[in-house]
Amino acid sequence: MDRGIQAFLAVAREGSTTLAASEINLTQSSVTKRIATLELELGAPLFKRDRRGMFLTEAGKLFFLRAERIEQEYKNGIEEIKLNTEAGMSRLVVGAGPVFHMNWISGLFDELIQQFPNLKLELKTNDHDSMGRRLRNAELDIYLGILLDEDIDDSVYSQRLIDVEHGIVVRSDNPVSKNEFIDPSLLNGYRWVSFTTDPVTEKRIKQYTLPKDSQASFIDIRTTSLASGIQLVQTGHFVMSAPLQLANNFEREGLIIKPVKERMELREAGVHVRKSTLESSVVQFVIKYMQEITNQLS
């Protein structure tokens, strides 16, 4: 990749030529020279400099979007060439939303190890970072779950597998658990816990729980652990939103999940991979396996 763009991205992310130099193993003077050359080529200053560090100018912000795309295309090109010249992947990093990692990941990983004995596997479950960004940046090889449209671009291949609907999880002895649907406004005395960031679901439930136009969040505890969310709801003081497809998992823990009053919208969930990895036999195996598993639900 162009060395000037490499230096530019490092400084933009680190906010300092010193930190950027350490990140890309160059001297500070080399980084400064590359930035100056790039600014000369583009005909505009890319950074504002003060005692606190270096900050992108308006021109810098525009160029940053393009530079990130160039960096990603460069990485994708390397990935494609490696897959064409080597036997295949030696390590697979899979990200998974709750429906997938609670229901199917163990079976998938068992099959993968049987088919590819030398393959090393790593699972990353939902956290409060963008899984789409992590997929695009090659921090993940595959993501199984829901991605917002703004989290993907044309470098990502997506295939719908299931439709997911969120409901509300309460203890089985909660009075509202007897209803066919749960009205969130009846849960005013409870605290809300979230084990993943889902702005679509949160926006819908917020309509029931907070005054109109309120900028506050109704979530009291955020965690990246579904197990912690379950334990909190088991205390009887908390409720949370989760996919209805996890009903069996909650029932085993003495909890009930019911649809939200007026129902939540169906969300498409599926398999998402970088197009540069589509020729990998490992990736193809995962796509086929998940297709077969989810087709059985139809």
Protein Blocks (a to p, Z undefined) as FASTA:
>chain_A
ZZklmmmmmmmmnopaklmmmmnopafklmmmmmmmmmmmnopafbdcdfkbccddfklm
mmmmmmmmmmmmmmmmmmmmmmmmmnbdfbdcddddfklmmmmmmmmmmmmmmmmmmbcc
ddddddfbdfklmmmnopafbdcddddfklpcfkbccddfbdcdddddddfklmklmpmb
dcfklmmmpccddfbdcfklmmmmmmmmpcehiabdfbfbdcfbfklmmmmmmnopaccd
ddfklmmmmmmnopacdddehiaadddddddddfklmmpmklmmmmmmmmmmmmmmZZ
